[in-house]
Amino acid sequence: MLETPAVALEATRRALRETAAETFKALRLTLGHHSNDGRDEQEGRLRPALESRQQFFATIPPGDADEPWSKLRVGQMHAIDHLARLQSRLTLPAGVRRVLADPRLQPAIALSQEILAQGEAGLHGEGDKDACARVERLAHDLAELRRKERPVIMQQTAWGAAQPGHALELLDAMRWLDRLSYHAWRICSYLGGEGTMHSLALDADVISSSAH
């Protein structure tokens, strides 16, 4: 395959889709269980899988920048970056775990799980062709939910309706879920049905808007 870079890149894309879908599933189950049970087993499978994909990707001849398949190479590099960042979230931080049962966080958790479920289906080629497009819409919905909930939680805490420490952990959990969902969306965009140039154009804009 290495003698034909375009073929090698397609093989890497399919392998990355498989690894990403399994990562989505592991995260979805972790959020559902509200615990890190099985974390070591998940990381023991998924991290080496991504590393092996990276190692093969590194052996594919780079070629010229104006080659049609060079855009696929750049897109896959972005996908690998987002997937590595997503896998770093396989372990729930202690602060996030403490507030996962809070009723105010449930809409964000539900959206995150739906994003992961839709992304998993889209990467497996299951369901309809709009699965990855729905991931994008849901990720934007979650980001908007976080922006709306932040001032509400801050105001409630200022009025004494919640302890400041708990409120800060709640806001941290919303940011954590927002970033998780953002990485899931970008992975779907790079490895799913969207064109690579569309994905590259979006990344700079979304990174800027999601940081606020």
Contacts in CASP RR format, 6 or more apart in sequence:
PFRMAT RR
TARGET T0000
AUTHOR 0000-0000-0000
METHOD contacts of the structure
MODEL  1
MLETPAVALEATRRALRETAAETFKALRLTLGHHSNDGRDEQEGRLRPAL
ESRQQFFATIPPGDADEPWSKLRVGQMHAIDHLARLQSRLTLPAGVRRVL
ADPRLQPAIALSQEILAQGEAGLHGEGDKDACARVERLAHDLAELRRKER
PVIMQQTAWGAAQPGHALELLDAMRWLDRLSYHAWRICSYLGGEGTMHSL
ALDADVISSSAH
1 7 0 8 1.000
1 8 0 8 1.000
1 11 0 8 1.000
2 8 0 8 1.000
2 59 0 8 1.000
2 60 0 8 1.000
2 61 0 8 1.000
5 60 0 8 1.000
5 61 0 8 1.000
5 63 0 8 1.000
5 67 0 8 1.000
5 69 0 8 1.000
5 73 0 8 1.000
6 68 0 8 1.000
6 69 0 8 1.000
6 72 0 8 1.000
8 56 0 8 1.000
8 60 0 8 1.000
9 60 0 8 1.000
9 69 0 8 1.000
9 72 0 8 1.000
9 73 0 8 1.000
9 76 0 8 1.000
10 72 0 8 1.000
11 56 0 8 1.000
12 53 0 8 1.000
12 56 0 8 1.000
12 57 0 8 1.000
12 60 0 8 1.000
12 76 0 8 1.000
13 72 0 8 1.000
13 76 0 8 1.000
13 191 0 8 1.000
15 53 0 8 1.000
15 56 0 8 1.000
16 53 0 8 1.000
16 76 0 8 1.000
16 79 0 8 1.000
16 80 0 8 1.000
16 83 0 8 1.000
16 191 0 8 1.000
17 123 0 8 1.000
17 124 0 8 1.000
17 191 0 8 1.000
17 192 0 8 1.000
18 49 0 8 1.000
18 123 0 8 1.000
19 46 0 8 1.000
19 49 0 8 1.000
19 50 0 8 1.000
19 53 0 8 1.000
19 83 0 8 1.000
20 79 0 8 1.000
20 83 0 8 1.000
20 86 0 8 1.000
20 123 0 8 1.000
20 187 0 8 1.000
20 188 0 8 1.000
20 191 0 8 1.000
21 119 0 8 1.000
21 120 0 8 1.000
21 122 0 8 1.000
21 123 0 8 1.000
21 124 0 8 1.000
22 45 0 8 1.000
22 46 0 8 1.000
22 49 0 8 1.000
23 46 0 8 1.000
23 83 0 8 1.000
23 86 0 8 1.000
23 87 0 8 1.000
23 90 0 8 1.000
24 116 0 8 1.000
24 117 0 8 1.000
24 119 0 8 1.000
24 120 0 8 1.000
24 123 0 8 1.000
24 184 0 8 1.000
25 116 0 8 1.000
25 120 0 8 1.000
26 42 0 8 1.000
26 46 0 8 1.000
26 90 0 8 1.000
27 86 0 8 1.000
27 89 0 8 1.000
27 90 0 8 1.000
27 116 0 8 1.000
27 180 0 8 1.000
28 113 0 8 1.000
28 116 0 8 1.000
28 117 0 8 1.000
28 120 0 8 1.000
30 36 0 8 1.000
30 39 0 8 1.000
30 42 0 8 1.000
30 90 0 8 1.000
30 92 0 8 1.000
31 100 0 8 1.000
31 109 0 8 1.000
31 112 0 8 1.000
31 113 0 8 1.000
31 116 0 8 1.000
32 109 0 8 1.000
32 113 0 8 1.000
34 92 0 8 1.000
34 97 0 8 1.000
34 100 0 8 1.000
34 101 0 8 1.000
35 92 0 8 1.000
35 97 0 8 1.000
36 91 0 8 1.000
36 92 0 8 1.000
36 97 0 8 1.000
39 90 0 8 1.000
39 91 0 8 1.000
42 90 0 8 1.000
43 87 0 8 1.000
43 90 0 8 1.000
43 91 0 8 1.000
46 87 0 8 1.000
46 90 0 8 1.000
47 87 0 8 1.000
50 80 0 8 1.000
50 83 0 8 1.000
50 84 0 8 1.000
50 87 0 8 1.000
53 80 0 8 1.000
54 80 0 8 1.000
57 76 0 8 1.000
57 77 0 8 1.000
57 80 0 8 1.000
60 73 0 8 1.000
62 70 0 8 1.000
62 73 0 8 1.000
63 70 0 8 1.000
64 70 0 8 1.000
71 196 0 8 1.000
71 197 0 8 1.000
71 200 0 8 1.000
72 196 0 8 1.000
74 196 0 8 1.000
74 200 0 8 1.000
75 190 0 8 1.000
75 196 0 8 1.000
75 199 0 8 1.000
75 200 0 8 1.000
76 190 0 8 1.000
76 191 0 8 1.000
78 186 0 8 1.000
78 190 0 8 1.000
78 199 0 8 1.000
78 200 0 8 1.000
78 203 0 8 1.000
79 186 0 8 1.000
79 187 0 8 1.000
79 190 0 8 1.000
79 191 0 8 1.000
82 183 0 8 1.000
82 186 0 8 1.000
82 187 0 8 1.000
82 190 0 8 1.000
83 183 0 8 1.000
83 187 0 8 1.000
85 179 0 8 1.000
85 183 0 8 1.000
86 180 0 8 1.000
86 183 0 8 1.000
86 184 0 8 1.000
86 187 0 8 1.000
89 176 0 8 1.000
89 179 0 8 1.000
89 180 0 8 1.000
89 183 0 8 1.000
92 100 0 8 1.000
93 172 0 8 1.000
93 176 0 8 1.000
95 169 0 8 1.000
95 172 0 8 1.000
95 173 0 8 1.000
96 169 0 8 1.000
96 172 0 8 1.000
96 173 0 8 1.000
96 176 0 8 1.000
98 169 0 8 1.000
99 105 0 8 1.000
99 166 0 8 1.000
99 169 0 8 1.000
99 170 0 8 1.000
99 173 0 8 1.000
100 109 0 8 1.000
100 173 0 8 1.000
102 166 0 8 1.000
102 170 0 8 1.000
104 149 0 8 1.000
104 153 0 8 1.000
104 170 0 8 1.000
105 170 0 8 1.000
105 173 0 8 1.000
105 174 0 8 1.000
105 177 0 8 1.000
107 145 0 8 1.000
108 142 0 8 1.000
108 145 0 8 1.000
108 146 0 8 1.000
108 149 0 8 1.000
108 173 0 8 1.000
108 174 0 8 1.000
108 177 0 8 1.000
108 178 0 8 1.000
109 177 0 8 1.000
111 138 0 8 1.000
111 141 0 8 1.000
111 142 0 8 1.000
111 145 0 8 1.000
111 177 0 8 1.000
111 181 0 8 1.000
112 142 0 8 1.000
112 177 0 8 1.000
112 180 0 8 1.000
112 181 0 8 1.000
114 138 0 8 1.000
115 135 0 8 1.000
115 138 0 8 1.000
115 139 0 8 1.000
115 142 0 8 1.000
115 181 0 8 1.000
115 184 0 8 1.000
115 185 0 8 1.000
116 181 0 8 1.000
116 184 0 8 1.000
118 131 0 8 1.000
118 132 0 8 1.000
118 134 0 8 1.000
118 135 0 8 1.000
118 138 0 8 1.000
119 131 0 8 1.000
119 132 0 8 1.000
119 135 0 8 1.000
119 184 0 8 1.000
119 188 0 8 1.000
121 127 0 8 1.000
121 131 0 8 1.000
122 131 0 8 1.000
122 132 0 8 1.000
122 188 0 8 1.000
122 192 0 8 1.000
123 132 0 8 1.000
123 187 0 8 1.000
123 188 0 8 1.000
123 191 0 8 1.000
123 192 0 8 1.000
125 131 0 8 1.000
129 193 0 8 1.000
131 188 0 8 1.000
132 188 0 8 1.000
132 189 0 8 1.000
132 192 0 8 1.000
132 193 0 8 1.000
132 194 0 8 1.000
135 184 0 8 1.000
135 185 0 8 1.000
135 188 0 8 1.000
136 185 0 8 1.000
136 188 0 8 1.000
136 189 0 8 1.000
138 181 0 8 1.000
139 181 0 8 1.000
139 182 0 8 1.000
139 184 0 8 1.000
139 185 0 8 1.000
142 177 0 8 1.000
142 178 0 8 1.000
142 181 0 8 1.000
143 178 0 8 1.000
143 181 0 8 1.000
143 182 0 8 1.000
143 209 0 8 1.000
143 210 0 8 1.000
145 174 0 8 1.000
146 174 0 8 1.000
146 175 0 8 1.000
146 177 0 8 1.000
146 178 0 8 1.000
147 212 0 8 1.000
149 174 0 8 1.000
150 171 0 8 1.000
150 174 0 8 1.000
153 162 0 8 1.000
153 167 0 8 1.000
153 170 0 8 1.000
153 171 0 8 1.000
154 167 0 8 1.000
154 171 0 8 1.000
156 162 0 8 1.000
156 167 0 8 1.000
157 163 0 8 1.000
157 164 0 8 1.000
157 167 0 8 1.000
162 170 0 8 1.000
178 210 0 8 1.000
179 210 0 8 1.000
182 206 0 8 1.000
182 210 0 8 1.000
186 199 0 8 1.000
186 202 0 8 1.000
186 203 0 8 1.000
186 206 0 8 1.000
188 194 0 8 1.000
189 198 0 8 1.000
189 199 0 8 1.000
189 202 0 8 1.000
190 196 0 8 1.000
190 199 0 8 1.000
END
